[in-house]
Amino acid sequence: MSLSLPTAEVVRFHLSLNVSDLGRSVAFYRTLFGMEPAKQRADYAKFEPDEPPLVLSLEPNRKPGPGTLNHLGIRVPGVPALLAAKARLERAGLACKWEEGVECCYAKQSKFWLTDPDGTLWEMYVLEEDIDHRGMGQVREEPKADEGAVWEHRLGDALPARIPAADGSLDVVRLRGSFNVPVAAAERARVLTDARRALKPAGRFVLRALTGEREVAAPALPGSGAKVEFVPTKDDLVGLVEAAGFCGVTLTKYGDPPCFVKDGNAMRETHIEARKAPAG
């Protein structure tokens, strides 16, 4: 792949692996590469050998899954190269999802994401600086070509009085951080009821939020967590989705390790999925 980079700059391949035991994996790769980790925390580790020019990150994930691959990536030395690569790929017809100033994996990055035909997630990014907290910008669910009609709301956007879609017209409704701001119980119930209205029979509902072991207002979290003004509990959110009349309510992710721990309250990336009841 040609990125039109100056020859003095270094492009590094990036591989992120889910590991069941971070300590054992660090020991293995320390021996394999003959070097200490470039970065190591209780919930993350990274190796950066020069031969091969690799960035290998290790993500503790004890949940069973189809394999160990988290995502693949390429780290480039500057934003101009990143933008040039994005422009080239988009001209070729590939959808790229841009993120600027994202804080994740104890680093601040600008990046874009894309998926291959089999759904493998690729990241191309610039490392802007190291930071002392994990951040919230973890790997995000990428839109799929066969999702159909989708409406999405994100943290920071105003909640509409009504989802701009006809009754029963959407395949997916996705709320990302929508309830990480103070929203009255009646308003949260209204939003969920409206989501069910707009979905087709058997349509998919997706709720993403930062949740805590206990509810907390104004948590004053660092970095990108500063956007979070309210942290509900996962049980409260599951109960709201069930009360709104969705079926098949499932907790698909409850982040381990937590994104933040403050005053003994562990706060985790939480994903809840459900369906509108099928017709008939």
C-alpha positions in Angstrom: 0.0 0.0 0.0 1.5 3.3 -1.1 0.9 6.2 1.4 3.2 8.7 -0.4 5.2 9.2 2.8 8.7 10.7 3.1 11.3 7.9 3.2 12.6 9.0 6.6 9.2 8.5 8.3 8.2 5.1 9.7 4.9 3.4 9.0 4.0 0.7 11.5 1.6 -2.2 11.2 -0.8 -2.3 14.2 -2.3 -5.5 15.6 -4.7 -5.6 18.6 -5.3 -8.9 20.4 -7.8 -9.9 23.0 -6.0 -11.9 25.7 -7.3 -14.0 28.6 -4.4 -13.3 30.9 -2.6 -10.0 30.4 0.4 -11.0 32.6 1.0 -14.3 30.8 0.7 -12.6 27.4 3.1 -9.8 28.4 5.7 -12.4 29.5 5.3 -14.3 26.2 5.7 -11.3 24.0 8.6 -9.9 26.1 10.4 -13.2 25.4 9.4 -13.2 21.7 10.5 -9.7 21.0 13.4 -9.6 23.5 12.2 -6.3 24.9 10.0 -4.7 27.6 6.6 -3.3 26.7 6.5 0.3 25.4 3.5 0.8 27.6 1.9 -1.3 30.4 -1.1 -0.7 32.6 -3.3 -3.0 34.7 -5.7 -3.3 31.8 -3.5 -2.7 28.7 -0.1 -3.4 27.2 1.7 -2.4 24.0 4.9 -3.6 22.3 6.7 -1.6 19.6 9.5 -3.7 18.1 11.5 -2.1 15.2 12.0 -5.4 13.5 9.3 -5.9 12.3 8.0 -2.3 12.6 5.0 -3.3 14.6 2.6 -1.9 17.2 1.1 -4.9 19.1 -1.5 -4.0 21.7 -2.9 -6.5 24.2 -6.5 -6.1 25.5 -7.7 -8.2 28.4 -11.0 -9.8 27.4 -12.1 -12.9 29.3 -15.4 -13.3 27.5 -15.5 -16.2 25.1 -15.5 -15.3 21.4 -14.7 -16.6 18.0 -11.0 -15.6 18.2 -8.4 -13.4 19.6 -8.3 -10.6 17.0 -9.6 -7.3 18.3 -8.7 -5.1 15.2 -5.9 -4.4 12.7 -4.4 -1.1 12.0 -1.6 1.0 10.4 0.0 3.9 12.3 1.2 6.7 10.1 3.5 9.5 11.2 1.3 12.5 10.5 -2.2 13.9 9.8 -1.3 14.8 6.1 -0.5 11.1 5.4 -3.7 10.0 7.2 -5.9 12.4 5.2 -4.2 11.4 2.0 -4.9 7.7 2.7 -8.5 8.4 3.6 -9.0 10.4 0.4 -7.5 7.7 -1.8 -9.7 5.0 -0.2 -12.8 7.0 -0.5 -12.1 7.7 -4.1 -11.9 4.0 -4.6 -15.4 3.6 -3.1 -14.5 2.5 0.5 -16.5 4.0 3.4 -14.2 5.5 6.0 -15.4 6.7 9.4 -13.3 9.6 10.7 -12.6 10.3 14.4 -10.5 13.2 15.6 -8.8 13.6 18.9 -10.1 10.3 20.3 -8.8 9.2 23.7 -8.4 5.4 23.9 -5.8 2.9 25.0 -4.0 5.5 27.1 -3.4 7.7 24.0 -4.9 10.5 22.0 -5.3 9.7 18.4 -6.9 10.9 15.1 -8.0 8.0 12.9 -10.5 6.5 10.6 -12.1 3.0 10.5 -13.1 0.8 7.7 -14.1 -2.9 7.4 -13.1 -5.5 4.9 -15.7 -7.7 3.1 -15.7 -10.2 5.9 -16.3 -7.6 8.6 -12.7 -7.4 9.9 -12.2 -4.0 11.5 -9.2 -1.9 10.2 -7.9 1.3 11.8 -5.5 3.9 10.3 -4.3 6.4 12.8 -1.9 9.1 14.0 -0.6 8.9 17.6 -0.8 12.5 18.9 0.2 12.0 22.6 0.2 9.5 25.4 -2.3 10.1 28.2 -2.6 8.7 31.8 -6.1 7.3 31.5 -7.7 4.7 29.2 -10.3 7.0 27.7 -13.7 6.0 26.3 -13.0 5.8 22.5 -12.9 2.0 22.3 -13.5 0.1 19.1 -16.9 1.1 17.8 -19.5 -0.9 16.0 -19.2 -0.1 12.3 -22.3 0.3 10.0 -22.9 -2.8 7.9 -23.9 -2.6 4.3 -27.0 -4.7 4.9 -28.3 -2.8 8.0 -31.0 -1.1 6.0 -32.6 2.1 7.2 -30.8 3.4 10.4 -31.4 6.3 12.7 -28.7 7.1 15.3 -28.4 9.5 18.2 -25.1 10.4 19.8 -24.0 11.9 23.1 -24.0 15.7 22.8 -26.8 16.0 20.3 -30.3 17.2 21.3 -32.9 14.4 21.6 -35.6 15.1 19.1 -39.2 15.5 20.1 -39.9 12.7 17.6 -37.5 10.5 15.6 -37.7 11.8 12.0 -39.1 8.6 10.5 -42.5 7.2 9.7 -44.0 4.5 11.9 -42.5 1.1 11.2 -40.0 2.4 8.7 -36.6 1.8 10.3 -34.5 -1.4 10.5 -32.2 -0.1 13.3 -32.4 2.6 16.0 -29.1 3.2 17.8 -28.6 5.4 20.8 -24.9 6.1 21.7 -24.5 7.8 25.0 -28.0 9.4 24.8 -28.6 8.6 28.5 -25.2 9.8 29.7 -26.7 13.2 30.3 -29.5 14.0 32.8 -32.8 12.9 31.3 -35.9 12.6 33.3 -37.3 9.1 33.6 -40.5 10.1 31.7 -38.4 11.5 28.9 -36.2 8.4 28.7 -39.3 6.3 28.5 -40.7 8.5 25.7 -37.5 8.2 23.7 -37.6 4.4 23.9 -41.3 4.2 23.1 -40.7 6.4 20.0 -37.8 4.2 19.0 -40.1 1.2 19.1 -42.7 3.1 17.0 -40.2 3.9 14.3 -38.9 0.4 14.0 -40.2 -2.2 11.6 -41.5 -5.4 13.1 -38.5 -7.4 14.4 -36.4 -4.2 13.9 -33.2 -3.9 16.0 -32.7 -1.5 18.9 -29.2 -0.8 20.2 -28.3 1.2 23.3 -24.7 2.2 24.2 -23.9 3.9 27.5 -21.3 4.3 30.2 -22.9 2.7 33.2 -21.7 2.4 36.8 -22.2 0.0 39.7 -24.2 2.8 41.2 -25.9 5.9 39.6 -23.9 9.1 39.7 -24.6 12.7 38.5 -21.9 15.0 37.4 -19.1 12.4 37.7 -16.4 14.8 36.5 -14.5 12.2 34.5 -11.1 12.9 32.8 -10.4 13.2 29.1 -13.3 12.3 26.7 -15.3 11.2 29.8 -15.8 14.9 30.5 -18.7 14.7 28.1 -20.5 12.4 30.5 -22.8 14.3 32.8 -24.8 11.3 34.2 -24.0 7.6 34.8 -26.9 5.2 35.1 -26.7 1.6 36.2 -27.0 -1.2 33.6 -29.9 -2.7 35.5 -31.8 0.6 35.3 -31.2 0.7 31.5 -32.2 -2.9 30.9 -35.4 -2.3 32.9 -36.2 0.8 30.8 -35.8 -1.1 27.6 -38.0 -4.0 28.8 -40.6 -1.5 30.1 -40.7 0.1 26.7 -42.1 -3.2 25.2 -39.0 -4.5 23.4 -38.4 -8.2 23.3 -35.2 -10.3 23.5 -33.4 -7.7 25.6 -29.7 -8.7 25.9 -26.7 -7.3 27.5 -24.1 -7.8 24.7 -21.2 -6.0 26.3 -20.3 -5.0 29.9 -16.8 -3.7 29.6 -14.0 -5.6 31.5 -11.9 -3.8 32.6 -13.9 -0.7 33.4 -13.2 2.6 31.5 -13.1 4.5 34.8 -13.1 3.8 38.5 -14.0 6.8 40.7 -14.8 6.8 44.4 -15.0 3.0 44.2 -17.6 3.1 41.5 -16.5 1.1 38.4 -17.9 2.5 35.2 -18.1 0.3 32.1 -18.9 0.6 28.4 -22.3 -1.1 28.2 -24.1 -2.4 25.1 -27.8 -3.4 25.3 -29.7 -4.9 22.3 -33.3 -5.7 21.8 -35.9 -6.2 19.1 -39.3 -4.9 18.3 -41.8 -7.7 18.4 -42.3 -9.3 15.0 -45.6 -8.8 13.1 -48.4 -11.1 14.1 
